[in-house]
């Protein structure tokens, strides 16, 4: 379990692991807007909490991912819910879960599953969210009303579970009564999902992922780190090791309090923490000179969804007050690039991008963006709150409908 070395590594680099204090401190000390602005709508995109690894390291003794102890549910996070399709009907086939159930770890756990650590992270983030949007701003009622909130997740259990724990953090015991409306978590089919980049469906995206993961000369310093990882793992010189898999194994160990393999010292972890986000950058936004074109493929359908909603808000066609989306690190990364606020760090577990839509007393709409619960200036602008038309205009070159994405994929084949 955690010792001084592990604590120093967490403090030094963290990889993508936030401290619980960082999560609890989200949505605090947020500057108030001028009195001429009224909050009308909130769009929240949150990454899932801590999970079991999807890939484990070769030639290294795995930790014991004990299925009997890792998933103990806290009563605070237990609420009544149902998973349904986007149309409110039957849940589509969870294709990715079939894959994860083939990844059986030492201890019997499946890969990619939200653990009790992740459940608590999501619950704590929900509580921080409540303090701001319910207790302070009174934007949401303290009594659960799903006429006001729409919840969508990718059709992957760790994101669905994060969604329910997050909502439990907002409404707590009020969600446990049988008299309360059952929470609906909406999901889409895997082959039409816009909440993550669809690299398997587009040749250009797939090529960039392959380059980022295996052709390391695109990222300065990565080839040397890869060679060092091969040596530490006892792999042959020509082994095409994927450094995202190395990060996945090490970061999931850290967040769950397990010791790291002794050969991975502080210097290696620090360098992996620094270079790892470069893999995301190359895979999702492409090399310099191709960023707009490539980011459109990675984020275009998601940005199209956002733009459609912003247009509907301008026309007063949206009846609810908040949309909550639960997704992945790749989702958050593309949003950060699109908004020009990527900070060269891997988006941490349970981090979020929040779009607040305000209406001015003159009837016009404005947007303010928060990342990890703190206000950010987007598009390299000096103002913290921008006219909605400016945001729509800035996102338009990157936006792409699902039909346009599929057409582009066919043309690239």
C-alpha positions as CSV (number, residue, x, y, z in Angstrom):
1,X,0.0,0.0,0.0
2,X,1.0,3.7,-0.1
3,X,4.4,4.4,1.3
4,X,6.6,7.5,1.2
5,X,8.0,6.8,-2.2
6,X,4.5,6.4,-3.7
7,X,3.3,9.6,-2.0
8,X,6.2,11.5,-3.4
9,X,5.5,10.2,-6.9
10,X,1.9,11.2,-6.7
11,X,2.9,14.7,-5.5
12,X,5.5,15.0,-8.2
13,X,3.8,13.8,-11.3
14,X,0.4,12.2,-10.7
15,X,0.1,11.1,-14.3
16,X,-3.7,11.6,-14.6
17,X,-4.5,11.1,-10.9
18,X,-5.9,14.1,-9.0
19,X,-5.9,14.2,-5.3
20,X,-9.2,13.9,-3.5
21,X,-8.6,17.5,-2.2
22,X,-8.4,18.7,-5.8
23,X,-11.8,17.1,-6.6
24,X,-13.4,18.4,-3.5
25,X,-12.1,21.9,-4.2
26,X,-13.6,22.0,-7.7
27,X,-16.2,24.7,-8.3
28,X,-15.0,26.9,-5.5
29,X,-13.9,30.5,-5.6
30,X,-15.6,31.0,-9.0
31,X,-15.9,34.7,-9.8
32,X,-19.5,36.0,-9.9
33,X,-20.7,37.5,-13.2
34,X,-22.1,41.0,-13.4
35,X,-25.7,41.4,-12.3
36,X,-26.8,42.0,-15.9
37,X,-26.2,38.3,-16.7
38,X,-28.6,35.5,-15.7
39,X,-27.5,31.9,-15.8
40,X,-29.8,30.0,-18.2
41,X,-28.2,26.7,-19.0
42,X,-25.2,24.5,-18.1
43,X,-23.5,21.9,-20.3
44,X,-21.1,19.7,-18.4
45,X,-18.7,17.1,-19.8
46,X,-17.0,14.9,-17.2
47,X,-14.4,12.2,-17.4
48,X,-15.0,8.9,-15.5
49,X,-13.4,8.2,-12.2
50,X,-10.6,5.7,-11.3
51,X,-10.9,2.3,-12.9
52,X,-9.1,-1.0,-13.3
53,X,-6.4,-1.1,-16.0
54,X,-7.3,-1.9,-19.6
55,X,-3.8,-3.1,-20.4
56,X,-1.1,-4.5,-18.0
57,X,2.6,-4.5,-18.5
58,X,4.5,-7.5,-19.9
59,X,7.2,-9.2,-17.9
60,X,6.0,-7.5,-14.7
61,X,4.1,-9.0,-11.8
62,X,0.6,-7.7,-11.8
63,X,-1.0,-6.3,-8.7
64,X,-4.0,-8.2,-7.3
65,X,-7.1,-6.5,-8.7
66,X,-9.3,-8.3,-6.3
67,X,-12.9,-8.4,-7.5
68,X,-14.2,-9.0,-3.9
69,X,-12.7,-5.8,-2.5
70,X,-12.2,-3.3,-5.3
71,X,-15.9,-2.7,-6.0
72,X,-17.5,-2.4,-2.6
73,X,-20.3,0.1,-3.0
74,X,-20.7,2.9,-0.5
75,X,-24.4,3.4,0.4
76,X,-24.0,7.1,-0.4
77,X,-23.4,6.4,-4.0
78,X,-26.3,3.9,-4.5
79,X,-29.3,5.4,-6.3
80,X,-32.2,4.1,-8.4
81,X,-31.5,4.5,-12.1
82,X,-32.1,3.0,-15.5
83,X,-29.9,3.0,-18.7
84,X,-31.8,3.7,-21.9
85,X,-31.2,4.6,-25.5
86,X,-31.2,8.2,-26.7
87,X,-34.9,7.7,-27.6
88,X,-35.7,6.5,-24.1
89,X,-36.1,2.9,-25.2
90,X,-34.0,-0.2,-24.6
91,X,-30.3,0.2,-23.9
92,X,-28.2,-0.5,-27.1
93,X,-25.8,-3.4,-26.9
94,X,-22.8,-2.3,-24.8
95,X,-20.2,-3.5,-27.3
96,X,-17.1,-2.3,-25.4
97,X,-18.2,-4.2,-22.3
98,X,-17.9,-7.4,-24.2
99,X,-14.3,-6.6,-24.9
100,X,-13.5,-5.6,-21.3
101,X,-15.0,-8.8,-20.1
102,X,-12.3,-10.6,-22.1
103,X,-9.6,-8.7,-20.1
104,X,-9.5,-10.7,-16.9
105,X,-6.9,-9.3,-14.5
106,X,-5.2,-11.0,-11.6
107,X,-7.7,-11.1,-8.8
108,X,-10.6,-11.8,-11.2
109,X,-11.6,-8.2,-12.0
110,X,-12.4,-7.2,-15.6
111,X,-10.5,-4.4,-17.2
112,X,-11.8,-0.8,-17.5
113,X,-14.3,-1.0,-14.6
114,X,-15.0,1.8,-12.2
115,X,-13.8,0.9,-8.7
116,X,-14.9,2.1,-5.3
117,X,-12.1,4.7,-5.5
118,X,-13.6,6.0,-8.7
119,X,-17.1,6.0,-7.3
120,X,-16.0,8.1,-4.4
121,X,-14.2,10.5,-6.8
122,X,-17.4,11.0,-8.8
123,X,-19.5,11.4,-5.6
124,X,-17.2,14.0,-4.2
125,X,-17.2,15.9,-7.5
126,X,-21.0,15.8,-7.5
127,X,-21.0,17.3,-4.0
128,X,-18.7,20.1,-5.1
129,X,-21.0,20.7,-8.1
130,X,-24.0,20.9,-5.7
131,X,-22.4,23.4,-3.5
132,X,-22.0,25.8,-6.4
133,X,-25.1,25.2,-8.6
134,X,-27.6,24.2,-5.9
135,X,-26.6,25.7,-2.6
136,X,-24.9,28.9,-3.8
137,X,-26.5,29.9,-7.1
138,X,-29.9,28.2,-6.5
139,X,-29.8,27.4,-10.2
140,X,-31.0,23.8,-9.6
141,X,-33.7,23.0,-7.0
142,X,-32.5,21.1,-3.9
143,X,-35.2,18.6,-4.7
144,X,-34.4,16.2,-7.6
145,X,-36.3,17.2,-10.8
146,X,-35.3,15.4,-14.0
147,X,-37.4,17.8,-16.0
148,X,-34.4,20.2,-15.4
149,X,-31.6,17.7,-16.0
150,X,-30.7,15.5,-19.0
151,X,-28.0,12.9,-18.5
152,X,-26.1,11.2,-21.3
153,X,-23.1,8.8,-21.1
154,X,-21.1,6.7,-23.5
155,X,-22.4,3.2,-23.4
156,X,-19.5,2.0,-21.2
157,X,-20.1,1.0,-17.6
158,X,-17.4,3.1,-16.0
159,X,-19.0,6.3,-17.4
160,X,-22.5,5.2,-16.6
161,X,-21.5,4.4,-13.0
162,X,-19.6,7.7,-12.8
163,X,-22.8,9.5,-13.9
164,X,-24.9,7.9,-11.2
165,X,-22.4,8.5,-8.4
166,X,-22.1,12.1,-9.6
167,X,-25.8,12.6,-9.3
168,X,-25.8,10.9,-5.9
169,X,-23.3,13.5,-4.8
170,X,-25.7,16.3,-5.9
171,X,-28.9,14.8,-4.4
172,X,-27.8,12.2,-1.9
173,X,-30.5,10.5,0.1
174,X,-33.2,12.3,-1.8
175,X,-32.6,9.9,-4.7
176,X,-33.1,6.7,-2.6
177,X,-36.8,7.0,-2.0
178,X,-39.0,4.7,-4.2
179,X,-41.3,7.7,-4.5
180,X,-38.7,9.7,-6.5
181,X,-38.4,9.6,-10.2
182,X,-35.9,7.1,-11.4
183,X,-32.8,8.6,-13.0
184,X,-32.4,8.0,-16.7
185,X,-28.9,7.7,-18.2
186,X,-29.1,8.0,-22.0
187,X,-26.6,6.2,-24.2
188,X,-26.1,5.7,-27.9
189,X,-24.9,2.9,-30.1
190,X,-21.1,2.5,-30.2
191,X,-21.0,2.9,-34.0
192,X,-22.8,6.3,-33.9
193,X,-21.3,7.7,-30.7
194,X,-20.1,11.3,-30.8
195,X,-18.8,11.5,-27.2
196,X,-15.4,10.1,-28.2
197,X,-13.3,10.2,-31.3
198,X,-14.2,7.4,-33.7
199,X,-10.7,6.5,-34.9
200,X,-11.8,3.0,-35.9
201,X,-14.3,4.4,-38.3
202,X,-12.0,6.9,-40.1
203,X,-8.7,6.0,-41.8
204,X,-7.1,9.3,-41.2
205,X,-7.8,9.3,-37.5
206,X,-6.7,5.7,-37.3
207,X,-3.4,6.5,-39.0
208,X,-2.7,9.4,-36.6
209,X,-3.4,7.1,-33.6
210,X,-0.9,4.6,-35.0
211,X,1.7,7.3,-35.6
212,X,1.3,8.7,-32.1
213,X,1.6,5.3,-30.4
214,X,4.2,3.6,-32.5
215,X,6.2,6.1,-34.7
216,X,7.8,7.9,-31.9
217,X,10.0,10.3,-33.9
218,X,7.0,12.6,-34.2
219,X,7.3,13.4,-30.5
220,X,10.7,14.8,-29.4
221,X,12.1,12.7,-26.5
222,X,9.6,9.9,-26.9
223,X,11.9,7.5,-28.8
224,X,14.4,7.6,-25.9
225,X,11.7,7.0,-23.3
226,X,10.3,4.1,-25.3
227,X,13.8,2.6,-25.6
228,X,14.2,3.0,-21.8
229,X,10.8,1.3,-21.2
230,X,11.8,-1.6,-23.4
231,X,15.0,-2.1,-21.4
232,X,13.1,-1.9,-18.1
233,X,10.5,-4.4,-19.3
234,X,13.1,-6.8,-20.9
235,X,11.5,-6.4,-24.3
236,X,13.4,-6.7,-27.7
237,X,14.6,-3.6,-29.4
238,X,12.0,-3.9,-32.2
239,X,9.0,-4.3,-29.8
240,X,6.3,-1.8,-30.7
241,X,5.5,-0.9,-27.1
242,X,2.5,1.5,-26.6
243,X,3.4,4.1,-24.0
244,X,-0.3,4.7,-23.3
245,X,-0.5,1.2,-22.0
246,X,2.6,1.8,-19.8
247,X,0.9,4.9,-18.4
248,X,-2.4,3.0,-17.9
249,X,-0.8,0.3,-15.8
250,X,1.3,2.7,-13.7
251,X,-1.4,5.3,-13.1
252,X,-4.1,2.8,-12.1
253,X,-1.6,1.3,-9.6
254,X,-0.9,4.7,-8.1
255,X,-4.5,5.8,-7.7
256,X,-5.4,2.6,-6.0
257,X,-2.5,2.7,-3.6
258,X,-0.4,-0.1,-5.0
259,X,3.4,0.0,-5.3
260,X,5.0,0.7,-8.6
261,X,7.4,-1.8,-10.1
262,X,10.8,-0.8,-8.6
263,X,12.5,-0.3,-11.9
264,X,10.2,2.6,-12.7
265,X,11.9,5.4,-10.8
266,X,10.8,9.0,-10.2
267,X,12.7,10.2,-13.3
268,X,10.8,7.8,-15.5
269,X,7.4,8.7,-14.1
270,X,8.2,12.4,-14.4
271,X,9.2,12.0,-18.0
272,X,6.2,9.9,-18.9
273,X,4.0,12.5,-17.2
274,X,5.5,15.2,-19.4
275,X,5.6,13.3,-22.7
276,X,2.3,11.3,-22.4
277,X,0.1,14.2,-23.2
278,X,2.1,14.7,-26.4
279,X,0.7,11.4,-27.6
280,X,-2.8,12.7,-27.1
281,X,-1.9,15.9,-28.9
282,X,-0.5,14.1,-32.0
283,X,-3.3,11.6,-32.1
284,X,-6.2,14.0,-31.7
285,X,-5.1,17.3,-33.2
286,X,-2.4,16.1,-35.6
287,X,0.9,17.8,-36.4
288,X,1.4,21.5,-36.9
289,X,-0.3,22.7,-40.1
290,X,-2.9,20.0,-40.0
291,X,-4.5,20.7,-36.6
292,X,-7.8,22.2,-37.8
293,X,-8.4,19.5,-40.4
294,X,-7.5,16.7,-38.0
295,X,-9.2,18.1,-34.9
296,X,-12.4,18.4,-37.0
297,X,-12.3,14.6,-37.6
298,X,-11.6,13.9,-33.9
299,X,-14.1,16.4,-32.4
300,X,-16.3,17.6,-35.2
301,X,-19.4,15.5,-34.4
302,X,-19.3,16.4,-30.7
303,X,-18.8,20.1,-31.6
304,X,-21.8,19.8,-34.0
305,X,-23.9,18.5,-31.1
306,X,-22.8,21.5,-28.9
307,X,-23.4,24.0,-31.7
308,X,-26.9,22.6,-32.3
309,X,-27.7,23.0,-28.6
310,X,-26.4,26.5,-28.6
311,X,-28.5,27.5,-31.6
312,X,-31.6,26.0,-29.8
313,X,-30.8,28.0,-26.7
314,X,-30.7,31.2,-28.7
315,X,-34.2,30.4,-30.1
316,X,-35.5,29.5,-26.6
317,X,-36.2,25.9,-27.7
318,X,-34.5,24.2,-24.8
319,X,-36.8,23.4,-21.8
320,X,-34.4,21.9,-19.4
321,X,-31.6,23.7,-17.5
322,X,-28.7,21.3,-17.6
323,X,-27.1,18.6,-19.7
324,X,-24.6,16.3,-18.1
325,X,-22.3,14.2,-20.4
326,X,-20.0,11.5,-19.0
327,X,-17.2,10.4,-21.2
328,X,-13.4,9.9,-21.5
329,X,-10.0,11.6,-21.5
330,X,-10.0,11.7,-25.3
331,X,-13.3,13.6,-25.2
332,X,-12.0,16.2,-22.8
333,X,-8.7,16.5,-24.7
334,X,-10.5,17.3,-28.0
335,X,-12.7,19.9,-26.2
336,X,-9.7,21.5,-24.6
337,X,-8.0,21.8,-28.0
338,X,-11.2,23.1,-29.7
339,X,-11.5,25.8,-27.0
340,X,-7.7,26.6,-27.1
341,X,-7.2,25.8,-23.4
342,X,-5.2,22.5,-23.5
343,X,-2.6,22.8,-20.7
344,X,-0.2,20.1,-21.8
345,X,-1.4,17.7,-19.1
346,X,-3.3,14.5,-19.4
347,X,-7.0,15.3,-18.4
348,X,-7.2,13.9,-14.9
349,X,-9.8,11.4,-13.6
350,X,-13.1,13.1,-12.9
351,X,-12.1,16.3,-14.5
352,X,-14.7,18.3,-16.4
353,X,-15.3,21.0,-19.0
354,X,-18.4,23.1,-18.2
355,X,-20.1,25.6,-20.5
356,X,-22.3,28.1,-18.7
357,X,-24.8,30.0,-20.9
358,X,-26.0,33.4,-19.7
359,X,-28.6,35.7,-20.9
360,X,-27.9,39.5,-20.8
361,X,-30.7,41.9,-19.8
362,X,-30.8,43.0,-23.4
363,X,-31.8,39.4,-24.4
364,X,-28.5,38.4,-25.9
365,X,-26.6,35.2,-24.9
366,X,-23.1,34.7,-23.6
367,X,-20.9,31.8,-22.6
368,X,-18.3,31.2,-19.9
369,X,-16.2,28.1,-19.7
370,X,-14.8,26.2,-16.7
371,X,-12.1,23.5,-16.7
372,X,-11.8,21.4,-13.6
373,X,-14.3,23.8,-12.0
374,X,-12.2,27.0,-12.6
375,X,-12.9,29.7,-15.1
376,X,-10.8,29.7,-18.3
377,X,-10.3,32.3,-21.0
378,X,-11.0,30.5,-24.3
379,X,-9.8,31.1,-27.8
380,X,-6.9,33.2,-26.4
381,X,-9.4,36.0,-25.7
382,X,-8.9,38.4,-22.8
383,X,-12.6,38.2,-21.6
384,X,-13.9,35.4,-19.4
385,X,-17.4,35.6,-20.9
386,X,-18.0,35.8,-24.6
387,X,-21.0,36.4,-26.8
388,X,-22.5,33.1,-27.9
389,X,-22.2,34.0,-31.5
390,X,-18.4,34.4,-31.1
391,X,-18.2,30.9,-29.6
392,X,-20.4,29.4,-32.4
393,X,-18.3,31.2,-35.0
394,X,-15.0,30.0,-33.5
395,X,-16.2,26.4,-33.3
396,X,-17.8,26.3,-36.8
397,X,-14.6,25.5,-38.8
398,X,-14.1,22.4,-36.5
399,X,-17.7,21.3,-36.5
400,X,-18.9,18.3,-38.6
401,X,-22.2,16.5,-38.6
402,X,-22.2,12.7,-38.2
403,X,-23.3,12.4,-41.9
404,X,-20.3,14.6,-43.0
405,X,-18.0,12.5,-40.8
406,X,-19.1,9.3,-42.4
407,X,-18.9,10.8,-45.9
408,X,-15.3,11.9,-45.1
409,X,-14.5,8.4,-43.9
410,X,-15.7,6.9,-47.2
411,X,-13.8,9.4,-49.3
412,X,-10.6,8.6,-47.3
413,X,-10.9,4.9,-47.8
